[in-house]
Amino acid sequence: MKLMSKPQYEEWTASTRDARMQWWREARFGMFIHFGLYSTPGRHEWMQVYENVPHEEYEKLADQFQPKEGAPREWIKLAKAAGMKYAVLTTRHHEGFSLWDSKVNPYNSVNYGPHRDIVREFVDACREFGLKIGFYTSLMDWHHPDGWKCAYDLEARKRFNQYITDLNTELLTNYGKIDILWYDVSLPMESWEGWDSVARNQYLRSLQPDIIINNRSRLPEDFGTPEENLKAEDRDWEACMTFNGISWGYVDPEQAAPFSYSAQQILHMLQKCTSSGGNLLLNIGPGPDGSVPADAVEPLTKVGQWLEKNGEAVYGKKVPISRTGVLGNGLAFATSDENNAYLWTFIWPKGGTMSMGGYLEAPKKVYLLQDGTPIDFEFEGQRITFKNLPEKAPDKICGASVIVMEFDGAPKTLFASRYPQFHQGWDKPENYI
């Protein structure tokens, strides 16, 4: 394989990106799973560093690590029930412990602890439930002797880069088709040259031609990864979010006071990601035995029930809305595709009416997404008014009903403004969005 230059490599990946990313752009919602030795003490996935735990002490967790049979299936069964379309597992976190039968790294779950290939169980579960498969892989490794030497020792750098390549070669050749390679923490080296990322990623793509790769190997690659925030990027992007605001790994709920998301809050994140052209990768940190944390089960199950009735507002090709105030109002936030505006009503209006301003054309019909019930409406002066609405929110799962406005083409709207008079008669085509 002839090694490409960085511009050549980026041109090559760009030429196939749309085809490779199509499923991901329509999936919108995935499960992140942080599971490793740190799950056993349940304090934090960075505890080895935060507590300055010596290697010989931390390594004792390897035999204590005993996930029960079938744990990965529980994770993916819940992901399926939640309406998630893909899952990403921490195959090896910064602690350096591999969750598969690695011949490169003896410090793994087959030689220690459960003596099982957890990655294999995860892959099998994803295939059983029809989810796309993602492998998280850390570049930083606290356990490997070259993990820090590589920053200043060229021979150590060469050895460590080969180690990282060999680990990921195992992952991408032993389990059939893999859909996502999710890098994390490219330290201590701070450039793609230091990590030899062009050569490595080019090689790994040769093993999995359809794979998509995130932006954490010091190259832009296929998608951005804002962490613990929903800030949109001017490209494909995916917000990765903890479930409790404290830790990616397991936290014992009896010994902590974490914030856990409700179903409504998860839906609000989904709306914001979808309306801004992104995906939501929502994390769970399984317990020491691999059990799904109890605080995640009910809200994720509710979200899945809601998506069964309202998933059209989330899944599939969506048009990013740069100014959600144009398509929504204080009671409703919008997502949109080529012909429809989906109004997510987190606050159901009193009095049986609700209005939307800034529209230049009337929709051809308006209805509730969950069951197709028609909604009466009037259009006057760039204002659409829904009439005779139910007194209470029709959605009985989360209280978030979706109203669909269906147009003959893309909704034609005005720029949002703080001044209502700014919109009156302002109907120049160049001001459409």
N, C-alpha and C positions, 0 to 999 in steps of 0.2 A: 504494500500500500504506500503510495507516494504521499509524503507529508505535505499538507497545504500550508500556505502562509495564513496568518490571521484574516486578512481581507478575503482570501480565497475560501477559507473555511466558512466565514460568515455569509458570504454570497451563496455558497453551496447549501447551508442549512436554511437560508431564507427562501431558496427556490422550492423547498419541499414543505415549508412550515405550514402553509394553509391546509394542505392535505393531512399532515400529521396532527395538527391542532384542532381539526374540525370537531371530533368527539368531545374534546376537553372544553371547547368554547360553548358547547350545547349542554354540558353536564352540570355546570354551575356550583355543585355542592359535593364536597368530599369529606372523608373522615381521616384525620391525622391520629396516629397511635404512637405514643411515647411509652416504650416498655423496655426495661433493662434491669441491671443489678440495683440501680437506685430505687426501683419500685419496692424493694423489700423493706428498707428502713422508712420509706415514705416521707422523706423530709424535703428533698429537692433533687432534681436531676443533675445539678451541679454541686452536690454536696461534697464530692471528693476534693474539689478546688476550694469551695467556700469554707470548708472545715479543715482544709490542709491535711487530709487523711493520707497517711503513707500507703504506698502500693501494697505492701505485705498485709496491712490491715484491711484495706478495701477489697483485696482479692478473696478474703474469707466469705464475702457475699456471694461468690460464684457458686459455692455448694449450697448456700441457703436459698438460692434462687430456684423456686420449685413451682412454676406455673402448672395448673391442673390440666388434665387432658381435655381437649376441646375448647380451651380458652379463646384461641383465635377465631374459632367459628362463632362464639358468642359476640365478639366484636363486630364481625362482618354481618351477622344476622341483624344486629341492632342498626348498623349502617344502612342495610337494605330497608329495614322498617322505617328508618328516618328519611328515606327518599334520597340518600346519597348515592352517587354514581361511581365513585372511585374511592380507594383507600390508600394511604401512604404509611408504611411501618418503619420505625427506626430499626433498621437491620443491625446497625452498630452506632451507638451514640459516642460522645466524646470520651467516655470511660474506656473505650477500646474493646468491649466485650461483644463478640459476634453472636447473633442469634441463629446461626446456621452451621452446617457441618463444613467448616472452613479448613482446607488443607494449608492455607497461607497463615492463618491466625489460630494457633492451638487454644487460645483463650476464648472458648466458645461454648455454646449451650449443649453441644453433643459430648464434649469432653468433661463438662462440669454440670452441676445442678440437675436439670431434668433429663439430661442425656437424650435430648430430642432436638430435631430441626424445627425451630419455631417459624422460621421463614417459610419452610415447606408447608406447614399447617396453615399459615396465613394465605399463601398463594392458592392452596386447594380450596380454602373457604371463599376467597374472592371468586374463583371460577364456579363454585357451586351456586353462589348467589348472583352471579352475573355482574360483578363490579370490576372495573379496570384496576390494574395493579401498579402501585407505586412503591419504590424502594428509596427510603431516606438513607443517605450515606454521609457520615461526617468526614471532613478532611482533617480536622483537628483530632489528635489521638493522645490522650494523657498516659496511656499504658505503654506505648511503643517507645523504645529507647531513643529513636531518632525523631520523635514527635516535636521536640524543641530544638535539637541540634540542627535540624534542616534549615533553620533560619540563617545560620552563619557557617555551617560546615558543608562544603559542596559534595563531599562523598556521602555524608548523611542525607543530604537532599536527594541525591540520586537514588539511594536505597529506599528512602521513605516514599518518594514518588512512585517507584516501582511497586512498593507494597500496596499503596492505595490503588494503583491500576490493577494489580493482581486480585485484590479483594473484590473490586467491582466487576472484574472479568468473571469470577466465580458466580456472582449474583446474576450476571446477564447471560450466562451460558448454562446454568444448572436448573432453571425453572421455566423454560419455555418462554413465550412472548411476555415481555414486561413493557408497561406503557409509560412509566414516569421514572426518571432518575432525579432525586431531590437532594442535591448537595446542601451541606451546611458548614458554616464556620471555617473559612479558609485562612486559618491562623496556624503558625506564626508568620508564614510568608504572606506578603501583601500585594502580590501581582500575579497575573495569569502566567507570566513567564516563569516565576518562581515555582508555580504549581505545574508547569508544563501542560496547561489546560487545553490548549489547541490540539496537541498531539494526543493526549489522553481521550478527550471527548470525541475526536475524530475516530479513534480506534474503537471506543465503546459504541459509537453509532454504527460502525461496521458490523458489530455483533447484533444490534437491535435497530434496524434501519428506520422503524416507525416510532422510535422512542422520542419523548419530549424531555427536555432538560431545563432546570431552573437556572437562575442567575447567580448562584452562590459559589461558583468556581472562578470568580473574577472575570467572567465573560457574560455578556448580556443573554446569550442563548435564547430560549423560547418564551420565557415568561418571568415577570417580576414577582417578588414575594414580600410585600409589606407585612411586618410582624406586629401583632397586637394593635393594629390600627386598620381602618378601612379606607385609607387614602388611595384614590385611584391613580394609576400611572398611564402615561400616554403610550400604552402598548398592552399586550395581554398580561394580566396580572391576577394574583391569587392572594387574598388576605388569609394568613395563617393565625389562628386565634386559640389561646388556651380556653378551657371551660370555666376556670375559676379565678383568673386574673393574678395568680400567684406562681403556679408551677405547671410545666408541661408534664412532668411525671406525677405519679400518685402522691396525693396528700391525704393523710388520715383525717377524715372529717371530724373525729372526736378530739383531735389535737390541734386543730387549726380553725380559722374563721374565714375560709375562702368565699369569694363571691361566685355564685353559680348562675349560669344563664337560665332564664325561663324560656318557654317555647316562644312567647311573644318577642323577647329580645333576640332570639335566634332568627326569627322571621324578619325582624327589622334589619339585622345584618345582611340577610339574604337579599332583601329588597335593595339595600344600598349598594351591595356588590353588583347585583344584576343590572341595576339602573345605570351603573358606571362602567359596565363592560368587563367586570371581573368575576372571579369565583370566590367561594368561601370554603376554606379548609379548616374545619372545626375539630379541635383535639379532644381526645379522652386519654387519661392516664390510668390504665388498668392497675388493680391492686396487686399485692404480692403474689397472689395465686392466679393472677391473670383475669380476675373477675372485673366486669365493667363497673366503674364507680356508680354507686346507687343514685347520686344526684344527677346523673346524665340520662338515666333510663326514661323517666317520665317526660321531660321536655323533648327529647329526641323522638320518642314515640308519638307525641302530639304533633310535632312538626311533620312527621311522615304522614299522619292521618290528614293533616291540613293539605299537604302537597298532593295527596291522592285526588283531592277535589279541585285544587287551585294551581297545580304544577305548571300549567300553561303560562302562568305569569312569571315563571322562573326559568324553566328549561328551554332549550332551543336557541336559535339565533335571536339575539336581542340588540336593539339599537341603543348605544349609550346616550343617556340624557344629560347634557352638560348643565342644564338649568332645570332641576326638578320642579321648581316653583311654577314653571310654565305648564307642565302637565299635571301637577298636583296642587293641593292647597294645604291649609293648616290642618285639615282633617284627614287628608289622603296623600300618599306618596305613590309615585308611578314607576312602572317599568313599561317598556314599549318594544314592539317589533315593527315590522314594515307597515302594517295596516291598523294595528290596535294599540290603544293605551290602556294599561291595566292599572286601575286605581286601588291601592291597598288602603283600606280604611281602618286605621288603628284607633280612630275616635269616630264612632258612628254618630251621624248628625241627629239632633232632635228636630221635631216638627215635620218630618217627612220630606224635607227638601235639602239639596246641597248643590252649590254652584261651582263651576270651574271657569275661570277667566282666561282670556288670551287666545281663544281659538278663532280662526278665520273661516272655518267651514264647520257645518254641522256633521256629526257622525250619522251614518246611515241606520245604526241601531245601537242600543245600549242594553246590557243585561248583566245579571249576576253570573260570575264565572262558575260558581260551585254547582249550579243546577240549570243554568240557562234561562232563569226567570226574566222576562222582559221588564225594562224600567222605562217609564214615561219620561220624556224630556222636552224641553223647549230650547230654541237657539235664537238669541237676539243680542246684537251689539257685541259680538265677540265673547259672548257668555253662554255657556251651556248650563241649564238648570235641570237637575233630576227631580222628579215629582213623585208623590205618592209612595215614598220609600217606606219600608217596614219601620215600625216604631223602635224595634231593637235590632242589633246587629244580627243578620241571618246566620253568620258563621257561629256554630255552637262549640267548636273545637278550641279555638284560640281567641275568638271575638274579633278576628281580622278578616272582614269580608272583602272580596275583590269585585269591583265593578269594571266591566269591559266596555270601552267605547270603540266601536268598529267603524273605520273610515274606508272610503273607496281606494285611497292611497295613503301615503304617509301623512300623519296629522300635521296640519299647517298651523303654526302657532307663532306668537310674538315673543320677543325677548321679555324676560321678567323685569318688572320695574317696581320701585316702591311707591310710584305715583300713578293712581288709576287713570287720571286724565291723559297720561302719556300714551295709553293704548287706544284712546278713542280715535277711530278713523285711521290709525296707523297701519296701513295694509299694503305697504310696498313689498313686492316679492323678495327683494334682496334682504329683507329683515326676517324672513322665515327661518326657523331652525327645525 
